[in-house]
Amino acid sequence: MAGESNLNLSPFLLLLLIPLIFLILKHLTQIVSSRPPLPPGPQPWPLIGNLLHMVKKPHIKLTELTQTHGPLISLRLGTQLLVVGSSPYTASEILKSHDRILSARHVPKVSPVPGPELEHRSLVWQSECGDRWKVLRTICRTGLFSPKAIDGQSPIREKKVMEMVEYLAAKEGEVVNVAEAVFATVFNILGNLLLSKDFIDLEDERAAGGLKGLIWRMMELGSTPNISDFYPILAGLDLQGLKKKAWKCTRSMFAVWEVLLKERRQGRDGNASRRQDFLDVLLDNDFSDDQINSLILELFTAGTDTSTTTVEWAMAELIKNPEVMNNVRKELESKIKEKVIRESDLPVLPYSQACVKETLRLHPPVPLLLPHRASENCKIMGYGIPKDTPVQVNVWAIGREPTTWTNPLAFTPERFLISELDYKGNHFEFIPFGAGRRICPGLPMATRLVHFILACLIHNFEWSLPSEMNPIVLDMDEKFGVTLQKKEPLFLIPTVRR
């Protein structure tokens, strides 16, 4: 009888439940409709989303998409959402107006260091700008990047750049790989600042090429489209082997200085008269070997590749634009009366500084700023950015924005002689080093070093292309990694200016 009673009540209960279900669905619909829409973007395909848009040169493809969808776009990459800003205004929104929320870091799955360990070992990849990050950044600024520290480092930079000049003078009339000579010099400068050691003999081209290739390989792995990022459920499988390859490269880099680190810990330095270096600072602050290795690696990879790439692009543009080269040379001849340039001479060389700025505009060393992450839900330009969404800024697109720059594809340093725009993160039309909390901490050292190397290369040498090649046909194609390198290395012939 009880069973029959329940059956008789079922239709009645169903009639009561139907309105309740409709009320619940209506409420859920109102919640969803009240959320701000995502930024516009291309229609995603089932399962793969917009992965087909992530081609070999994503900075260019993303710039093209802004022509259709606007300066703030979203893409669905597998199961993950990506938001990209490609205008000065969107950059200001991301890096200034919403910097507190969007200064968190999205860490790619290729990272060989587990996330919890990164919080103790990394300056670049710490997930939040918390207390540990602030302490580490303060140590780096005080020991390496403060005005006082940078001024004190001048003798080291001048010595190593002069060694490069002497090396190139000995190669007079021969074809040289400009990037490898600059890379070896920059690596040795950082080697002395960080560890009081030269790591590359300028005469050993294989060593320079090997370390340069290793660092580029790390950049390449970091920018390779990774299934683990698009489908995090598969991350543990490392289907492409990218994490394994990245760890192999990381171990190879650690091996470059691990013996020196061991000797320093054991008090077997053997050079009591040397100046204090950054390793001393880290040891004095009780950093572990893992922390030291990770931080030194970040400083080497970030400092060498970007500076080398910028000098190579600058030299290529000067070769391709002989009138600009002549203007740089005239400035040097009128302002530098001594045979040797000093870093203290750089402030009186505004035109060559403008050439550096114009190079950074056209060829930003990092075309897509390292990915930020929304630490909570936020709204930009009326569009919703869900929590944990990766957010990137397309610096390459901003530097070629036609509404900001007259004749944006032309190499015209003169534009910076009549402009107050700088690269210190205050003007969002020109942010090759980023802005906000995550601005590149090495900006003051990098810009001084690039300017100094470029001025010395032009002051001491005449440069020509091999085989009487016409500068007009010089290949200026790009190769995308985390950094933006010249696809074909720049080979030039130096002639000493007497």
C-alpha positions, -999 to 999 in steps of 0.1 A, spaced: 0 0 0 29 24 8 43 18 -26 10 26 -43 7 58 -23 42 70 -34 33 64 -70 2 83 -67 21 113 -52 48 114 -79 29 134 -106 19 159 -79 55 164 -67 66 167 -104 41 195 -109 56 213 -79 92 208 -90 88 221 -126 83 257 -116 111 254 -91 134 241 -118 125 270 -141 132 295 -113 166 279 -107 175 280 -144 163 316 -147 185 326 -117 215 308 -132 209 325 -165 208 359 -148 241 352 -130 258 342 -163 243 371 -182 254 396 -155 291 386 -160 310 409 -183 318 394 -217 352 381 -225 373 403 -248 365 396 -285 386 372 -306 385 347 -334 360 319 -333 375 289 -316 373 254 -331 360 226 -310 387 210 -287 416 229 -302 402 264 -298 425 289 -316 457 269 -315 461 272 -353 466 309 -348 497 303 -327 521 301 -356 559 305 -357 557 343 -353 527 348 -329 536 384 -322 528 392 -359 496 370 -360 483 386 -328 489 420 -343 469 411 -374 440 398 -352 438 433 -336 429 447 -369 397 427 -368 389 423 -332 403 454 -315 433 461 -292 422 437 -264 415 401 -276 410 367 -261 419 333 -276 410 298 -265 441 277 -266 429 241 -260 411 244 -227 429 275 -216 420 312 -221 446 338 -231 441 376 -232 464 399 -251 467 437 -252 482 453 -282 479 491 -278 492 518 -254 459 521 -237 454 483 -231 490 482 -219 483 510 -194 452 492 -182 471 459 -177 504 473 -163 492 503 -144 455 506 -137 451 469 -128 488 462 -120 480 449 -85 457 422 -98 475 415 -130 511 415 -117 508 378 -108 529 355 -130 516 327 -152 543 300 -151 545 278 -183 545 240 -177 579 238 -195 596 251 -163 618 224 -150 615 237 -114 583 228 -95 560 257 -87 565 256 -49 603 257 -53 600 287 -77 586 307 -49 619 305 -31 643 304 -60 631 327 -88 628 365 -93 612 363 -127 588 334 -122 575 338 -86 537 335 -89 529 366 -68 546 398 -59 547 389 -23 572 394 5 597 368 -8 596 384 -42 602 419 -27 631 407 -7 648 391 -37 642 421 -59 656 444 -32 688 423 -30 692 423 -68 686 461 -70 710 469 -42 737 445 -53 734 450 -91 710 476 -104 710 506 -82 727 538 -96 755 534 -71 761 498 -80 760 505 -118 784 534 -115 808 512 -95 807 485 -122 819 508 -150 855 498 -148 845 461 -154 823 470 -184 849 493 -199 877 467 -196 857 439 -212 844 461 -240 879 472 -248 890 436 -249 863 431 -275 876 461 -295 911 446 -294 898 412 -305 879 428 -334 910 449 -344 930 417 -347 903 404 -370 906 434 -393 896 425 -429 881 392 -418 844 383 -416 832 382 -380 799 371 -364 789 403 -346 765 387 -322 790 361 -310 816 387 -302 791 408 -284 776 378 -266 810 367 -253 816 402 -240 783 406 -223 786 371 -208 820 379 -194 808 412 -180 780 395 -162 804 367 -152 826 392 -135 798 411 -118 781 379 -106 810 355 -100 843 374 -106 852 352 -136 856 353 -174 837 323 -188 845 327 -225 878 333 -243 870 357 -272 893 337 -294 873 305 -287 844 310 -311 831 275 -303 827 283 -266 809 316 -274 787 299 -300 780 269 -277 768 290 -247 749 314 -269 732 284 -286 724 268 -252 707 300 -239 688 304 -272 677 268 -269 663 276 -235 645 306 -250 632 284 -278 619 257 -255 601 284 -234 582 297 -264 574 264 -281 536 257 -281 532 231 -253 503 206 -251 508 207 -213 498 244 -212 468 239 -235 455 208 -217 468 209 -181 453 175 -173 481 161 -196 509 181 -180 523 152 -160 529 132 -192 552 159 -208 542 145 -242 566 167 -261 594 162 -237 599 199 -234 602 199 -196 629 171 -198 648 191 -225 646 223 -205 660 205 -174 689 192 -195 697 227 -206 693 240 -171 718 214 -158 743 223 -185 741 259 -175 745 251 -138 776 231 -146 793 263 -160 797 277 -125 790 248 -100 827 242 -93 832 279 -85 802 279 -62 815 249 -43 850 264 -39 835 297 -27 814 279 -1 845 260 11 865 292 14 889 281 -14 885 312 -35 922 318 -41 917 355 -49 917 375 -17 921 408 -35 891 406 -57 861 430 -52 829 418 -37 806 402 -63 770 392 -63 777 357 -52 792 371 -20 759 390 -15 739 358 -19 761 338 4 760 365 30 722 363 29 723 325 34 710 315 0 710 278 -7 728 263 -38 695 258 -55 685 294 -49 718 307 -61 718 285 -92 683 296 -102 689 333 -97 723 333 -115 708 314 -144 680 339 -147 704 368 -147 726 352 -173 698 343 -196 679 375 -193 710 398 -195 730 382 -223 705 373 -250 685 405 -248 716 428 -249 733 408 -276 701 408 -298 696 445 -294 732 454 -304 730 430 -334 697 446 -346 711 481 -341 742 473 -362 720 457 -389 698 488 -391 729 511 -392 744 491 -420 711 492 -439 707 529 -433 741 545 -441 729 580 -436 720 572 -400 754 555 -396 771 587 -408 752 608 -383 763 585 -355 799 588 -366 797 626 -369 784 628 -334 811 606 -320 838 626 -339 825 659 -326 819 649 -290 846 623 -283 880 638 -284 899 609 -269 907 576 -287 889 556 -261 852 561 -252 843 560 -215 808 553 -201 809 588 -187 808 601 -223 774 585 -231 752 614 -219 768 637 -246 757 612 -273 720 618 -278 718 607 -314 734 573 -307 711 570 -277 682 577 -301 694 549 -323 692 525 -294 657 536 -286 646 533 -323 661 498 -323 641 488 -292 610 502 -308 613 482 -340 630 451 -325 620 448 -288 641 421 -273 610 404 -258 581 410 -283 554 395 -260 560 404 -224 563 373 -201 528 362 -192 511 379 -163 481 363 -146 449 376 -131 451 369 -93 413 375 -91 384 384 -115 387 419 -130 374 440 -158 393 458 -185 376 481 -210 343 466 -200 355 430 -207 358 403 -180 392 387 -172 385 356 -152 408 347 -123 440 328 -133 438 339 -169 472 345 -185 475 380 -198 502 392 -222 512 426 -238 523 427 -274 552 452 -272 561 445 -308 526 457 -320 527 488 -297 561 499 -312 546 498 -347 512 513 -339 505 538 -368 484 561 -347 513 566 -324 543 565 -347 547 584 -380 560 560 -407 563 533 -381 583 508 -402 611 532 -410 643 533 -389 642 570 -379 662 578 -347 654 615 -352 619 609 -338 634 604 -304 653 637 -305 621 656 -305 601 633 -282 601 630 -244 592 593 -246 615 570 -226 616 533 -219 614 534 -181 577 523 -180 562 558 -178 550 560 -214 530 531 -226 536 539 -263 571 526 -257 576 498 -232 603 475 -244 612 466 -208 576 464 -196 562 485 -168 546 483 -134 557 459 -107 572 434 -132 593 459 -152 627 445 -160 649 452 -130 680 452 -152 668 481 -173 694 507 -161 723 483 -166 711 469 -200 705 503 -216 739 517 -205 757 485 -217 740 484 -251 746 521 -257 783 517 -247 790 487 -269 773 502 -299 792 535 -295 825 516 -292 818 495 -323 811 526 -344 838 548 -329 866 522 -335 857 506 -368 843 510 -402 820 481 -411 812 465 -444 792 435 -456 810 405 -470 813 401 -508 804 437 -514 768 428 -506 743 456 -511 730 468 -477 695 473 -492 691 435 -496 703 427 -461 680 400 -446 661 415 -416 638 385 -410 631 376 -374 634 344 -354 609 341 -325 617 327 -291 610 343 -258 634 369 -273 633 381 -309 666 373 -326 677 381 -361 670 350 -382 702 352 -402 733 361 -381 749 394 -390 784 389 -405 804 420 -411 840 430 -419 857 454 -394 883 480 -405 901 499 -378 895 536 -379 929 553 -375 
